[in-house]
Amino acid sequence: MKRSTTIPNRWQIVAWHLTLLLSLSGVAAALPIVGRTDTFGDGTTLGWGGGITGLPRHSAEGGPAGPGDGYLEISTRAFHLGTRHQGPAWTGD
């Protein structure tokens, strides 16, 4: 009796590897805290930084509360936009 074997095609192999990768990946260690905000009302960036084209900039007008409400302006001339904060209020879980 001859046993028939099937060879998986390329998409089956890709799907198997993707399933394996997703099953082995972990959950992010840091979770956002509901209601946590920075108001930027003191005229500083409150420790926010990052980016290759310059630091974030504090803007005194135009925040969500209207005139006099500060906000953090982040811009880039490159393709990737991002910022980070190393303080304990925004790191960990």
PDB file as gemmi writes it, atoms N, CA and C in Angstrom:
CRYST1    1.000    1.000    1.000  90.00  90.00  90.00 P 1                      
ATOM      1  N   MET A   1       0.825  -1.162   0.000  1.00  0.00           N  
ATOM      2  CA  MET A   1       0.000   0.000   0.000  1.00  0.00           C  
ATOM      3  C   MET A   1       0.882   1.242   0.000  1.00  0.00           C  
ATOM      4  N   LYS A   2       0.674   2.065  -0.971  1.00  0.00           N  
ATOM      5  CA  LYS A   2       1.472   3.273  -1.096  1.00  0.00           C  
ATOM      6  C   LYS A   2       0.807   4.409  -0.328  1.00  0.00           C  
ATOM      7  N   ARG A   3       1.602   5.075   0.459  1.00  0.00           N  
ATOM      8  CA  ARG A   3       1.090   6.176   1.267  1.00  0.00           C  
ATOM      9  C   ARG A   3       1.289   7.483   0.516  1.00  0.00           C  
ATOM     10  N   SER A   4       0.244   8.290   0.424  1.00  0.00           N  
ATOM     11  CA  SER A   4       0.362   9.551  -0.300  1.00  0.00           C  
ATOM     12  C   SER A   4       0.722  10.666   0.674  1.00  0.00           C  
ATOM     13  N   THR A   5       1.669  11.463   0.286  1.00  0.00           N  
ATOM     14  CA  THR A   5       2.069  12.605   1.100  1.00  0.00           C  
ATOM     15  C   THR A   5       1.883  13.871   0.285  1.00  0.00           C  
ATOM     16  N   THR A   6       1.466  14.900   0.968  1.00  0.00           N  
ATOM     17  CA  THR A   6       1.319  16.188   0.288  1.00  0.00           C  
ATOM     18  C   THR A   6       2.376  17.140   0.814  1.00  0.00           C  
ATOM     19  N   ILE A   7       2.926  17.888  -0.074  1.00  0.00           N  
ATOM     20  CA  ILE A   7       3.932  18.876   0.286  1.00  0.00           C  
ATOM     21  C   ILE A   7       3.217  20.213   0.453  1.00  0.00           C  
ATOM     22  N   PRO A   8       3.411  20.873   1.606  1.00  0.00           N  
ATOM     23  CA  PRO A   8       2.724  22.155   1.809  1.00  0.00           C  
ATOM     24  C   PRO A   8       3.239  23.205   0.824  1.00  0.00           C  
ATOM     25  N   ASN A   9       2.325  24.033   0.362  1.00  0.00           N  
ATOM     26  CA  ASN A   9       2.745  25.107  -0.543  1.00  0.00           C  
ATOM     27  C   ASN A   9       3.322  26.267   0.253  1.00  0.00           C  
ATOM     28  N   ARG A  10       3.827  27.238  -0.444  1.00  0.00           N  
ATOM     29  CA  ARG A  10       4.515  28.363   0.203  1.00  0.00           C  
ATOM     30  C   ARG A  10       3.598  29.122   1.157  1.00  0.00           C  
ATOM     31  N   TRP A  11       2.334  29.326   0.819  1.00  0.00           N  
ATOM     32  CA  TRP A  11       1.417  30.086   1.671  1.00  0.00           C  
ATOM     33  C   TRP A  11       1.078  29.330   2.945  1.00  0.00           C  
ATOM     34  N   GLN A  12       1.022  28.029   2.862  1.00  0.00           N  
ATOM     35  CA  GLN A  12       0.791  27.238   4.069  1.00  0.00           C  
ATOM     36  C   GLN A  12       1.978  27.344   5.026  1.00  0.00           C  
ATOM     37  N   ILE A  13       3.175  27.361   4.468  1.00  0.00           N  
ATOM     38  CA  ILE A  13       4.372  27.497   5.291  1.00  0.00           C  
ATOM     39  C   ILE A  13       4.422  28.886   5.932  1.00  0.00           C  
ATOM     40  N   VAL A  14       4.098  29.920   5.156  1.00  0.00           N  
ATOM     41  CA  VAL A  14       4.067  31.284   5.688  1.00  0.00           C  
ATOM     42  C   VAL A  14       3.022  31.387   6.793  1.00  0.00           C  
ATOM     43  N   ALA A  15       1.838  30.840   6.577  1.00  0.00           N  
ATOM     44  CA  ALA A  15       0.777  30.885   7.575  1.00  0.00           C  
ATOM     45  C   ALA A  15       1.201  30.150   8.852  1.00  0.00           C  
ATOM     46  N   TRP A  16       1.878  29.024   8.711  1.00  0.00           N  
ATOM     47  CA  TRP A  16       2.343  28.273   9.875  1.00  0.00           C  
ATOM     48  C   TRP A  16       3.352  29.089  10.662  1.00  0.00           C  
ATOM     49  N   HIS A  17       4.310  29.720   9.972  1.00  0.00           N  
ATOM     50  CA  HIS A  17       5.316  30.535  10.655  1.00  0.00           C  
ATOM     51  C   HIS A  17       4.681  31.749  11.337  1.00  0.00           C  
ATOM     52  N   LEU A  18       3.729  32.369  10.671  1.00  0.00           N  
ATOM     53  CA  LEU A  18       3.052  33.525  11.253  1.00  0.00           C  
ATOM     54  C   LEU A  18       2.278  33.118  12.514  1.00  0.00           C  
ATOM     55  N   THR A  19       1.604  32.000  12.462  1.00  0.00           N  
ATOM     56  CA  THR A  19       0.879  31.496  13.626  1.00  0.00           C  
ATOM     57  C   THR A  19       1.837  31.206  14.779  1.00  0.00           C  
ATOM     58  N   LEU A  20       2.960  30.613  14.467  1.00  0.00           N  
ATOM     59  CA  LEU A  20       3.961  30.324  15.485  1.00  0.00           C  
ATOM     60  C   LEU A  20       4.510  31.614  16.089  1.00  0.00           C  
ATOM     61  N   LEU A  21       4.818  32.575  15.250  1.00  0.00           N  
ATOM     62  CA  LEU A  21       5.357  33.846  15.722  1.00  0.00           C  
ATOM     63  C   LEU A  21       4.357  34.562  16.636  1.00  0.00           C  
ATOM     64  N   LEU A  22       3.106  34.616  16.233  1.00  0.00           N  
ATOM     65  CA  LEU A  22       2.089  35.296  17.036  1.00  0.00           C  
ATOM     66  C   LEU A  22       1.822  34.572  18.350  1.00  0.00           C  
ATOM     67  N   SER A  23       1.901  33.269  18.337  1.00  0.00           N  
ATOM     68  CA  SER A  23       1.644  32.532  19.578  1.00  0.00           C  
ATOM     69  C   SER A  23       2.797  32.669  20.568  1.00  0.00           C  
ATOM     70  N   LEU A  24       3.993  32.951  20.080  1.00  0.00           N  
ATOM     71  CA  LEU A  24       5.143  33.104  20.964  1.00  0.00           C  
ATOM     72  C   LEU A  24       5.376  34.543  21.404  1.00  0.00           C  
ATOM     73  N   SER A  25       4.729  35.493  20.749  1.00  0.00           N  
ATOM     74  CA  SER A  25       4.951  36.891  21.114  1.00  0.00           C  
ATOM     75  C   SER A  25       4.225  37.207  22.420  1.00  0.00           C  
ATOM     76  N   GLY A  26       4.819  38.098  23.192  1.00  0.00           N  
ATOM     77  CA  GLY A  26       4.262  38.455  24.494  1.00  0.00           C  
ATOM     78  C   GLY A  26       3.359  39.675  24.407  1.00  0.00           C  
ATOM     79  N   VAL A  27       2.773  39.994  25.512  1.00  0.00           N  
ATOM     80  CA  VAL A  27       1.919  41.163  25.644  1.00  0.00           C  
ATOM     81  C   VAL A  27       2.789  42.332  26.104  1.00  0.00           C  
ATOM     82  N   ALA A  28       2.452  43.522  25.671  1.00  0.00           N  
ATOM     83  CA  ALA A  28       3.220  44.705  26.080  1.00  0.00           C  
ATOM     84  C   ALA A  28       3.220  44.824  27.602  1.00  0.00           C  
ATOM     85  N   ALA A  29       4.373  45.210  28.148  1.00  0.00           N  
ATOM     86  CA  ALA A  29       4.511  45.295  29.594  1.00  0.00           C  
ATOM     87  C   ALA A  29       3.889  46.562  30.164  1.00  0.00           C  
ATOM     88  N   ALA A  30       3.816  47.627  29.377  1.00  0.00           N  
ATOM     89  CA  ALA A  30       3.273  48.888  29.871  1.00  0.00           C  
ATOM     90  C   ALA A  30       1.874  49.102  29.299  1.00  0.00           C  
ATOM     91  N   LEU A  31       0.974  49.466  30.152  1.00  0.00           N  
ATOM     92  CA  LEU A  31      -0.395  49.736  29.727  1.00  0.00           C  
ATOM     93  C   LEU A  31      -0.732  51.181  30.066  1.00  0.00           C  
ATOM     94  N   PRO A  32      -1.514  51.840  29.223  1.00  0.00           N  
ATOM     95  CA  PRO A  32      -1.870  53.225  29.534  1.00  0.00           C  
ATOM     96  C   PRO A  32      -2.775  53.301  30.762  1.00  0.00           C  
ATOM     97  N   ILE A  33      -2.660  54.395  31.474  1.00  0.00           N  
ATOM     98  CA  ILE A  33      -3.510  54.625  32.635  1.00  0.00           C  
ATOM     99  C   ILE A  33      -4.678  55.493  32.172  1.00  0.00           C  
ATOM    100  N   VAL A  34      -5.867  55.020  32.365  1.00  0.00           N  
ATOM    101  CA  VAL A  34      -7.059  55.752  31.937  1.00  0.00           C  
ATOM    102  C   VAL A  34      -7.137  57.084  32.668  1.00  0.00           C  
ATOM    103  N   GLY A  35      -7.298  58.159  31.915  1.00  0.00           N  
ATOM    104  CA  GLY A  35      -7.439  59.476  32.497  1.00  0.00           C  
ATOM    105  C   GLY A  35      -6.133  60.213  32.751  1.00  0.00           C  
ATOM    106  N   ARG A  36      -5.003  59.595  32.498  1.00  0.00           N  
ATOM    107  CA  ARG A  36      -3.700  60.246  32.719  1.00  0.00           C  
ATOM    108  C   ARG A  36      -3.447  61.264  31.608  1.00  0.00           C  
ATOM    109  N   THR A  37      -3.183  62.504  31.991  1.00  0.00           N  
ATOM    110  CA  THR A  37      -2.908  63.554  31.007  1.00  0.00           C  
ATOM    111  C   THR A  37      -1.775  64.442  31.490  1.00  0.00           C  
ATOM    112  N   ASP A  38      -1.141  65.112  30.553  1.00  0.00           N  
ATOM    113  CA  ASP A  38      -0.222  66.206  30.832  1.00  0.00           C  
ATOM    114  C   ASP A  38      -0.882  67.446  30.242  1.00  0.00           C  
ATOM    115  N   THR A  39      -0.955  68.523  31.013  1.00  0.00           N  
ATOM    116  CA  THR A  39      -1.675  69.710  30.540  1.00  0.00           C  
ATOM    117  C   THR A  39      -0.774  70.731  29.862  1.00  0.00           C  
ATOM    118  N   PHE A  40       0.523  70.678  30.088  1.00  0.00           N  
ATOM    119  CA  PHE A  40       1.483  71.598  29.482  1.00  0.00           C  
ATOM    120  C   PHE A  40       1.142  73.052  29.788  1.00  0.00           C  
ATOM    121  N   GLY A  41       0.552  73.288  30.957  1.00  0.00           N  
ATOM    122  CA  GLY A  41       0.169  74.632  31.358  1.00  0.00           C  
ATOM    123  C   GLY A  41       1.301  75.462  31.943  1.00  0.00           C  
ATOM    124  N   ASP A  42       2.435  74.818  32.252  1.00  0.00           N  
ATOM    125  CA  ASP A  42       3.531  75.571  32.872  1.00  0.00           C  
ATOM    126  C   ASP A  42       4.551  76.099  31.861  1.00  0.00           C  
ATOM    127  N   GLY A  43       4.300  75.936  30.571  1.00  0.00           N  
ATOM    128  CA  GLY A  43       5.206  76.473  29.555  1.00  0.00           C  
ATOM    129  C   GLY A  43       6.386  75.590  29.221  1.00  0.00           C  
ATOM    130  N   THR A  44       6.409  74.355  29.706  1.00  0.00           N  
ATOM    131  CA  THR A  44       7.506  73.437  29.402  1.00  0.00           C  
ATOM    132  C   THR A  44       6.971  72.218  28.656  1.00  0.00           C  
ATOM    133  N   THR A  45       7.878  71.363  28.239  1.00  0.00           N  
ATOM    134  CA  THR A  45       7.474  70.117  27.583  1.00  0.00           C  
ATOM    135  C   THR A  45       7.246  68.989  28.583  1.00  0.00           C  
ATOM    136  N   LEU A  46       7.424  69.273  29.871  1.00  0.00           N  
ATOM    137  CA  LEU A  46       7.182  68.313  30.956  1.00  0.00           C  
ATOM    138  C   LEU A  46       7.954  67.011  30.781  1.00  0.00           C  
ATOM    139  N   GLY A  47       9.163  67.106  30.227  1.00  0.00           N  
ATOM    140  CA  GLY A  47      10.004  65.922  30.115  1.00  0.00           C  
ATOM    141  C   GLY A  47       9.843  65.113  28.848  1.00  0.00           C  
ATOM    142  N   TRP A  48       8.953  65.500  27.966  1.00  0.00           N  
ATOM    143  CA  TRP A  48       8.781  64.781  26.709  1.00  0.00           C  
ATOM    144  C   TRP A  48       9.931  65.127  25.779  1.00  0.00           C  
ATOM    145  N   GLY A  49      10.377  64.176  24.991  1.00  0.00           N  
ATOM    146  CA  GLY A  49      11.481  64.402  24.076  1.00  0.00           C  
ATOM    147  C   GLY A  49      11.458  63.377  22.967  1.00  0.00           C  
ATOM    148  N   GLY A  50      12.515  63.393  22.157  1.00  0.00           N  
ATOM    149  CA  GLY A  50      12.651  62.411  21.098  1.00  0.00           C  
ATOM    150  C   GLY A  50      12.584  63.031  19.718  1.00  0.00           C  
ATOM    151  N   GLY A  51      12.730  62.180  18.747  1.00  0.00           N  
ATOM    152  CA  GLY A  51      12.705  62.623  17.368  1.00  0.00           C  
ATOM    153  C   GLY A  51      14.094  62.966  16.861  1.00  0.00           C  
ATOM    154  N   ILE A  52      14.299  62.803  15.576  1.00  0.00           N  
ATOM    155  CA  ILE A  52      15.600  63.090  14.998  1.00  0.00           C  
ATOM    156  C   ILE A  52      15.675  64.489  14.422  1.00  0.00           C  
ATOM    157  N   THR A  53      14.551  65.171  14.307  1.00  0.00           N  
ATOM    158  CA  THR A  53      14.554  66.505  13.704  1.00  0.00           C  
ATOM    159  C   THR A  53      14.368  67.606  14.733  1.00  0.00           C  
ATOM    160  N   GLY A  54      14.469  67.311  15.984  1.00  0.00           N  
ATOM    161  CA  GLY A  54      14.325  68.319  17.017  1.00  0.00           C  
ATOM    162  C   GLY A  54      13.403  67.862  18.122  1.00  0.00           C  
ATOM    163  N   LEU A  55      13.476  68.578  19.205  1.00  0.00           N  
ATOM    164  CA  LEU A  55      12.657  68.241  20.361  1.00  0.00           C  
ATOM    165  C   LEU A  55      11.232  68.730  20.190  1.00  0.00           C  
ATOM    166  N   PRO A  56      10.285  68.109  20.902  1.00  0.00           N  
ATOM    167  CA  PRO A  56       8.932  68.638  20.902  1.00  0.00           C  
ATOM    168  C   PRO A  56       8.927  70.077  21.415  1.00  0.00           C  
ATOM    169  N   ARG A  57       7.963  70.837  20.986  1.00  0.00           N  
ATOM    170  CA  ARG A  57       7.909  72.256  21.330  1.00  0.00           C  
ATOM    171  C   ARG A  57       6.603  72.554  22.049  1.00  0.00           C  
ATOM    172  N   HIS A  58       6.697  73.365  23.093  1.00  0.00           N  
ATOM    173  CA  HIS A  58       5.502  73.785  23.827  1.00  0.00           C  
ATOM    174  C   HIS A  58       4.853  74.946  23.073  1.00  0.00           C  
ATOM    175  N   SER A  59       3.556  74.839  22.830  1.00  0.00           N  
ATOM    176  CA  SER A  59       2.790  75.928  22.236  1.00  0.00           C  
ATOM    177  C   SER A  59       1.782  76.404  23.275  1.00  0.00           C  
ATOM    178  N   ALA A  60       1.783  77.715  23.537  1.00  0.00           N  
ATOM    179  CA  ALA A  60       0.967  78.261  24.624  1.00  0.00           C  
ATOM    180  C   ALA A  60      -0.514  78.391  24.270  1.00  0.00           C  
ATOM    181  N   GLU A  61      -0.851  78.460  23.030  1.00  0.00           N  
ATOM    182  CA  GLU A  61      -2.242  78.665  22.608  1.00  0.00           C  
ATOM    183  C   GLU A  61      -2.705  77.528  21.710  1.00  0.00           C  
ATOM    184  N   GLY A  62      -3.953  77.150  21.840  1.00  0.00           N  
ATOM    185  CA  GLY A  62      -4.538  76.196  20.905  1.00  0.00           C  
ATOM    186  C   GLY A  62      -4.811  74.819  21.448  1.00  0.00           C  
ATOM    187  N   GLY A  63      -4.666  74.632  22.735  1.00  0.00           N  
ATOM    188  CA  GLY A  63      -4.995  73.335  23.327  1.00  0.00           C  
ATOM    189  C   GLY A  63      -6.492  73.083  23.322  1.00  0.00           C  
ATOM    190  N   PRO A  64      -6.939  71.932  23.764  1.00  0.00           N  
ATOM    191  CA  PRO A  64      -8.357  71.591  23.712  1.00  0.00           C  
ATOM    192  C   PRO A  64      -9.262  72.474  24.571  1.00  0.00           C  
ATOM    193  N   ALA A  65      -8.701  73.150  25.583  1.00  0.00           N  
ATOM    194  CA  ALA A  65      -9.523  74.011  26.440  1.00  0.00           C  
ATOM    195  C   ALA A  65      -9.632  75.444  25.897  1.00  0.00           C  
ATOM    196  N   GLY A  66      -9.055  75.700  24.725  1.00  0.00           N  
ATOM    197  CA  GLY A  66      -9.190  77.014  24.105  1.00  0.00           C  
ATOM    198  C   GLY A  66      -8.024  77.943  24.389  1.00  0.00           C  
ATOM    199  N   PRO A  67      -8.269  79.265  24.309  1.00  0.00           N  
ATOM    200  CA  PRO A  67      -7.194  80.250  24.485  1.00  0.00           C  
ATOM    201  C   PRO A  67      -6.486  80.089  25.832  1.00  0.00           C  
ATOM    202  N   GLY A  68      -5.169  80.172  25.798  1.00  0.00           N  
ATOM    203  CA  GLY A  68      -4.377  80.036  27.010  1.00  0.00           C  
ATOM    204  C   GLY A  68      -4.071  78.610  27.401  1.00  0.00           C  
ATOM    205  N   ASP A  69      -4.601  77.641  26.678  1.00  0.00           N  
ATOM    206  CA  ASP A  69      -4.367  76.240  26.985  1.00  0.00           C  
ATOM    207  C   ASP A  69      -3.177  75.752  26.161  1.00  0.00           C  
ATOM    208  N   GLY A  70      -2.108  75.343  26.845  1.00  0.00           N  
ATOM    209  CA  GLY A  70      -0.906  74.892  26.163  1.00  0.00           C  
ATOM    210  C   GLY A  70      -1.031  73.473  25.646  1.00  0.00           C  
ATOM    211  N   TYR A  71      -0.214  73.167  24.656  1.00  0.00           N  
ATOM    212  CA  TYR A  71      -0.152  71.814  24.129  1.00  0.00           C  
ATOM    213  C   TYR A  71       1.263  71.530  23.650  1.00  0.00           C  
ATOM    214  N   LEU A  72       1.561  70.281  23.397  1.00  0.00           N  
ATOM    215  CA  LEU A  72       2.875  69.860  22.934  1.00  0.00           C  
ATOM    216  C   LEU A  72       2.807  69.663  21.429  1.00  0.00           C  
ATOM    217  N   GLU A  73       3.653  70.371  20.708  1.00  0.00           N  
ATOM    218  CA  GLU A  73       3.699  70.247  19.254  1.00  0.00           C  
ATOM    219  C   GLU A  73       4.866  69.340  18.871  1.00  0.00           C  
ATOM    220  N   ILE A  74       4.552  68.299  18.128  1.00  0.00           N  
ATOM    221  CA  ILE A  74       5.557  67.349  17.683  1.00  0.00           C  
ATOM    222  C   ILE A  74       5.501  67.313  16.161  1.00  0.00           C  
ATOM    223  N   SER A  75       6.646  67.508  15.524  1.00  0.00           N  
ATOM    224  CA  SER A  75       6.673  67.484  14.063  1.00  0.00           C  
ATOM    225  C   SER A  75       7.945  66.800  13.585  1.00  0.00           C  
ATOM    226  N   THR A  76       7.945  66.436  12.319  1.00  0.00           N  
ATOM    227  CA  THR A  76       9.100  65.789  11.727  1.00  0.00           C  
ATOM    228  C   THR A  76       9.190  66.148  10.257  1.00  0.00           C  
ATOM    229  N   ARG A  77      10.412  66.155   9.758  1.00  0.00           N  
ATOM    230  CA  ARG A  77      10.616  66.309   8.320  1.00  0.00           C  
ATOM    231  C   ARG A  77      10.947  64.954   7.711  1.00  0.00           C  
ATOM    232  N   ALA A  78      11.045  63.950   8.550  1.00  0.00           N  
ATOM    233  CA  ALA A  78      11.341  62.594   8.097  1.00  0.00           C  
ATOM    234  C   ALA A  78      10.027  61.817   7.961  1.00  0.00           C  
ATOM    235  N   PHE A  79      10.125  60.524   7.812  1.00  0.00           N  
ATOM    236  CA  PHE A  79       8.940  59.697   7.613  1.00  0.00           C  
ATOM    237  C   PHE A  79       8.354  59.171   8.914  1.00  0.00           C  
ATOM    238  N   HIS A  80       9.125  59.180   9.988  1.00  0.00           N  
ATOM    239  CA  HIS A  80       8.671  58.592  11.248  1.00  0.00           C  
ATOM    240  C   HIS A  80       8.473  59.677  12.293  1.00  0.00           C  
ATOM    241  N   LEU A  81       7.338  59.642  12.945  1.00  0.00           N  
ATOM    242  CA  LEU A  81       7.008  60.612  13.981  1.00  0.00           C  
ATOM    243  C   LEU A  81       6.891  59.876  15.310  1.00  0.00           C  
ATOM    244  N   GLY A  82       7.540  60.405  16.324  1.00  0.00           N  
ATOM    245  CA  GLY A  82       7.433  59.758  17.623  1.00  0.00           C  
ATOM    246  C   GLY A  82       8.006  60.630  18.710  1.00  0.00           C  
ATOM    247  N   THR A  83       7.646  60.317  19.931  1.00  0.00           N  
ATOM    248  CA  THR A  83       8.167  61.013  21.100  1.00  0.00           C  
ATOM    249  C   THR A  83       8.230  60.015  22.240  1.00  0.00           C  
ATOM    250  N   ARG A  84       8.909  60.393  23.304  1.00  0.00           N  
ATOM    251  CA  ARG A  84       9.023  59.479  24.437  1.00  0.00           C  
ATOM    252  C   ARG A  84       9.109  60.295  25.732  1.00  0.00           C  
ATOM    253  N   HIS A  85       8.839  59.616  26.813  1.00  0.00           N  
ATOM    254  CA  HIS A  85       8.965  60.224  28.129  1.00  0.00           C  
ATOM    255  C   HIS A  85       9.578  59.173  29.039  1.00  0.00           C  
ATOM    256  N   GLN A  86      10.664  59.530  29.701  1.00  0.00           N  
ATOM    257  CA  GLN A  86      11.367  58.571  30.540  1.00  0.00           C  
ATOM    258  C   GLN A  86      10.961  58.666  32.021  1.00  0.00           C  
ATOM    259  N   GLY A  87      10.093  59.577  32.359  1.00  0.00           N  
ATOM    260  CA  GLY A  87       9.698  59.746  33.753  1.00  0.00           C  
ATOM    261  C   GLY A  87       8.819  58.639  34.264  1.00  0.00           C  
ATOM    262  N   PRO A  88       8.747  58.458  35.585  1.00  0.00           N  
ATOM    263  CA  PRO A  88       7.975  57.366  36.167  1.00  0.00           C  
ATOM    264  C   PRO A  88       6.466  57.463  35.925  1.00  0.00           C  
ATOM    265  N   ALA A  89       5.968  58.675  35.663  1.00  0.00           N  
ATOM    266  CA  ALA A  89       4.529  58.807  35.442  1.00  0.00           C  
ATOM    267  C   ALA A  89       4.065  58.152  34.155  1.00  0.00           C  
ATOM    268  N   TRP A  90       4.965  57.994  33.174  1.00  0.00           N  
ATOM    269  CA  TRP A  90       4.571  57.460  31.872  1.00  0.00           C  
ATOM    270  C   TRP A  90       5.264  56.157  31.529  1.00  0.00           C  
ATOM    271  N   THR A  91       6.040  55.583  32.409  1.00  0.00           N  
ATOM    272  CA  THR A  91       6.699  54.309  32.123  1.00  0.00           C  
ATOM    273  C   THR A  91       6.134  53.225  33.019  1.00  0.00           C  
ATOM    274  N   GLY A  92       6.361  51.986  32.621  1.00  0.00           N  
ATOM    275  CA  GLY A  92       5.882  50.845  33.405  1.00  0.00           C  
ATOM    276  C   GLY A  92       4.411  50.574  33.163  1.00  0.00           C  
ATOM    277  N   ASP A  93       3.781  49.992  34.129  1.00  0.00           N  
ATOM    278  CA  ASP A  93       2.364  49.676  33.976  1.00  0.00           C  
ATOM    279  C   ASP A  93       1.525  50.295  35.005  1.00  0.00           C  
TER     280      ASP A  93                                                      
END                                                                             
